[in-house]
Amino acid sequence: MTRETILRKALEMAQHNLCCYSANYLNTTPKKGYEKQFEENSKEAEIIETWLKEFPSTYRDVNRVFVGHIGGWSCQRNFEDRSYISNVDFYVATGAEPIYDDVRSFGIAFELGREWLGSEDGCGIYDSEKDDRKSREIVIEVNSINTIVAMKWKVDEGVK
């Protein structure tokens, strides 16, 4: 066991605790009554991340970038029985005929799904802008657990 391994386990625990005391999925807002615990775990995770940067690590949480278009998405219900978008079918542009594009299914970060896709009936940025654009191609960033963590239009056409 190395110091780096111990620190990584400590970081995982601090991030888990932060998630437990958080009121949202991005861990940016504390639950009512747990503000002190949220702040402590947030600082702890930040400090441990700083310490881990000192190691020439072989571990990398490298995000991958894909260009293509959205083919569809599926929804689930959360513990409050509210619908949320859980998976996105993404057609990765390969340069070949569109029917030969590489179709992949990714999870999507909760807030990003709400912002870009709305809910099960649509009405997010994607639906409101796609018909007014010359290109529907999107650039997505996917993390190591196949979850979309960032989205943007490939070409900024300034559509409002």
ZILINRA-V564671 format. One record per residue. N is the residue number from 1. RES is the residue in one small letter. PHI is phi in degrees with one decimal (NA if undefined). OMEGA is omega in degrees with one decimal (NA if undefined). D_LAST is the distance of its C-alpha to the last C-alpha in Angstrom with 1 decimal. Layout:
n=<N | N>
res=<RES | RES>
phi=<PHI | PHI>
omega=<OMEGA | OMEGA>
d_last=<D_LAST | D_LAST>
This chain:
n=<1 | 2 | 3 | 4 | 5 | 6 | 7 | 8 | 9 | 10 | 11 | 12 | 13 | 14 | 15 | 16 | 17 | 18 | 19 | 20 | 21 | 22 | 23 | 24 | 25 | 26 | 27 | 28 | 29 | 30 | 31 | 32 | 33 | 34 | 35 | 36 | 37 | 38 | 39 | 40 | 41 | 42 | 43 | 44 | 45 | 46 | 47 | 48 | 49 | 50 | 51 | 52 | 53 | 54 | 55 | 56 | 57 | 58 | 59 | 60 | 61 | 62 | 63 | 64 | 65 | 66 | 67 | 68 | 69 | 70 | 71 | 72 | 73 | 74 | 75 | 76 | 77 | 78 | 79 | 80 | 81 | 82 | 83 | 84 | 85 | 86 | 87 | 88 | 89 | 90 | 91 | 92 | 93 | 94 | 95 | 96 | 97 | 98 | 99 | 100 | 101 | 102 | 103 | 104 | 105 | 106 | 107 | 108 | 109 | 110 | 111 | 112 | 113 | 114 | 115 | 116 | 117 | 118 | 119 | 120 | 121 | 122 | 123 | 124 | 125 | 126 | 127 | 128 | 129 | 130 | 131 | 132 | 133 | 134 | 135 | 136 | 137 | 138 | 139 | 140 | 141 | 142 | 143 | 144 | 145 | 146 | 147 | 148 | 149 | 150 | 151 | 152 | 153 | 154 | 155 | 156 | 157 | 158 | 159 | 160>
res=<m | t | r | e | t | i | l | r | k | a | l | e | m | a | q | h | n | l | c | c | y | s | a | n | y | l | n | t | t | p | k | k | g | y | e | k | q | f | e | e | n | s | k | e | a | e | i | i | e | t | w | l | k | e | f | p | s | t | y | r | d | v | n | r | v | f | v | g | h | i | g | g | w | s | c | q | r | n | f | e | d | r | s | y | i | s | n | v | d | f | y | v | a | t | g | a | e | p | i | y | d | d | v | r | s | f | g | i | a | f | e | l | g | r | e | w | l | g | s | e | d | g | c | g | i | y | d | s | e | k | d | d | r | k | s | r | e | i | v | i | e | v | n | s | i | n | t | i | v | a | m | k | w | k | v | d | e | g | v | k>
phi=<NA | -111.9 | -60.6 | -62.2 | -62.3 | -63.1 | -65.1 | -63.2 | -66.1 | -64.9 | -64.3 | -57.6 | -67.0 | -64.0 | -68.4 | -62.7 | -62.1 | -59.1 | -62.7 | -64.3 | -94.1 | -96.2 | -91.5 | -137.6 | -72.1 | -86.5 | 58.0 | -108.6 | -131.2 | -77.2 | -69.8 | -62.4 | 89.8 | -119.9 | -60.5 | -65.3 | -63.4 | -60.9 | -63.2 | -61.2 | -70.8 | -64.8 | -64.9 | -60.5 | -61.9 | -63.1 | -66.0 | -64.4 | -59.8 | -63.6 | -63.1 | -66.9 | -67.7 | -75.6 | -90.1 | -77.1 | -83.5 | -89.9 | -81.4 | -138.3 | -99.9 | -77.1 | -85.5 | -104.9 | -117.3 | -127.9 | -119.4 | 170.9 | -140.0 | -83.4 | -98.6 | 167.0 | -152.0 | -124.1 | -116.3 | -135.7 | -111.1 | -91.1 | -65.9 | -94.0 | 61.4 | -100.6 | -76.3 | -145.2 | -81.8 | -104.9 | -134.8 | -123.7 | -88.3 | -119.2 | -94.3 | -75.2 | -68.6 | -106.9 | 92.4 | -87.3 | -59.5 | -54.1 | -71.2 | -101.6 | -59.6 | -83.3 | -91.3 | -131.5 | -111.8 | -125.3 | -73.9 | -141.5 | -58.2 | -52.5 | -64.7 | -64.9 | -62.1 | -63.3 | -68.3 | -86.5 | -113.5 | 80.4 | -127.6 | -61.3 | -97.4 | 87.3 | 73.4 | -100.2 | -55.8 | -59.9 | -67.4 | -75.5 | -109.6 | -60.7 | -74.9 | -93.1 | -103.7 | -77.4 | -129.0 | -97.2 | -70.4 | -124.5 | -104.3 | -117.5 | -115.6 | -117.7 | -85.5 | -69.3 | -105.9 | 57.4 | -116.6 | -72.3 | -113.1 | -153.9 | -142.8 | -157.5 | -67.6 | -64.0 | -117.6 | -83.0 | -97.1 | 66.7 | -76.3 | -121.5>
omega=<-178.0 | 176.0 | -179.7 | 178.8 | 179.3 | 179.2 | 178.5 | 177.6 | 177.8 | 177.7 | 177.4 | -179.0 | 178.8 | 178.4 | 175.7 | 179.3 | 177.9 | 178.2 | 179.9 | -177.9 | -176.9 | 179.7 | 179.8 | -175.6 | -179.8 | -179.6 | 179.7 | -176.8 | 179.7 | 172.0 | 177.9 | -179.8 | -178.1 | -176.9 | -178.1 | 178.8 | 178.2 | -179.1 | 179.8 | -177.9 | 176.5 | 178.6 | -179.9 | 179.1 | 179.9 | -179.6 | -179.0 | 176.9 | 177.6 | 178.7 | -178.0 | 178.2 | 179.2 | -178.5 | 171.2 | -167.9 | 171.3 | 179.8 | 178.0 | 172.8 | -174.7 | 175.8 | 176.6 | -178.6 | 177.7 | 175.1 | 179.6 | 178.9 | -178.5 | 178.7 | -179.9 | 178.3 | 178.4 | -176.0 | 172.6 | 176.6 | 179.2 | -176.6 | 175.7 | -179.2 | 174.5 | -179.1 | 173.2 | -179.6 | -175.7 | -177.3 | 177.8 | 172.1 | -174.0 | 178.6 | -178.6 | -179.8 | -178.7 | -177.1 | 177.0 | 176.3 | -178.2 | -179.3 | 179.5 | 178.3 | -179.6 | -178.4 | 179.5 | 177.6 | -179.8 | 167.1 | 178.6 | 176.8 | -172.3 | -176.7 | 178.6 | 177.2 | 178.4 | -177.0 | -173.2 | -173.5 | -179.2 | 177.6 | -176.1 | 179.4 | 178.1 | 177.2 | 173.1 | 179.2 | -176.7 | -178.3 | -176.3 | -176.1 | -169.1 | -177.4 | -179.4 | -175.7 | 174.8 | -179.0 | 177.1 | -177.0 | -177.2 | 172.5 | 177.7 | 175.0 | -174.9 | -179.2 | -173.7 | 177.8 | 175.6 | 176.0 | 177.8 | -178.1 | 177.5 | 178.6 | 172.2 | 175.6 | 179.3 | 179.3 | 178.3 | -178.5 | 178.9 | -178.8 | 177.4 | NA>
d_last=<54.0 | 52.4 | 50.7 | 47.4 | 47.8 | 48.7 | 45.8 | 43.4 | 44.9 | 44.7 | 41.0 | 40.4 | 42.3 | 40.4 | 37.0 | 38.4 | 39.6 | 36.3 | 34.6 | 37.3 | 36.7 | 32.9 | 31.0 | 28.0 | 27.6 | 26.4 | 29.6 | 28.0 | 29.4 | 33.1 | 34.6 | 36.3 | 39.9 | 39.3 | 37.7 | 40.8 | 40.9 | 37.2 | 37.6 | 40.9 | 39.5 | 36.3 | 38.6 | 41.0 | 38.4 | 37.1 | 40.7 | 41.6 | 38.6 | 39.8 | 43.3 | 42.2 | 40.6 | 44.1 | 45.2 | 44.8 | 43.4 | 43.4 | 40.8 | 37.2 | 34.1 | 32.3 | 28.8 | 28.2 | 25.1 | 24.2 | 21.8 | 21.2 | 19.3 | 19.6 | 22.2 | 22.5 | 23.3 | 26.1 | 26.4 | 29.3 | 30.4 | 31.2 | 34.2 | 32.7 | 32.1 | 28.3 | 26.4 | 24.6 | 23.4 | 26.3 | 26.1 | 23.6 | 25.0 | 23.6 | 24.5 | 25.4 | 25.1 | 28.7 | 28.6 | 30.8 | 30.0 | 27.2 | 30.0 | 31.7 | 28.8 | 29.9 | 28.7 | 28.7 | 28.2 | 27.0 | 26.8 | 23.6 | 23.5 | 23.1 | 20.3 | 18.4 | 19.0 | 17.8 | 14.5 | 13.7 | 15.7 | 16.4 | 19.9 | 22.2 | 20.2 | 16.8 | 13.7 | 12.3 | 9.4 | 11.4 | 11.9 | 8.6 | 7.1 | 10.7 | 11.5 | 9.0 | 10.2 | 13.7 | 14.8 | 14.6 | 16.7 | 16.3 | 18.6 | 20.3 | 23.1 | 26.0 | 28.8 | 32.5 | 32.4 | 29.8 | 27.0 | 23.4 | 22.8 | 19.6 | 16.7 | 14.1 | 12.7 | 15.6 | 13.8 | 10.9 | 9.1 | 6.4 | 3.8 | 0.0>
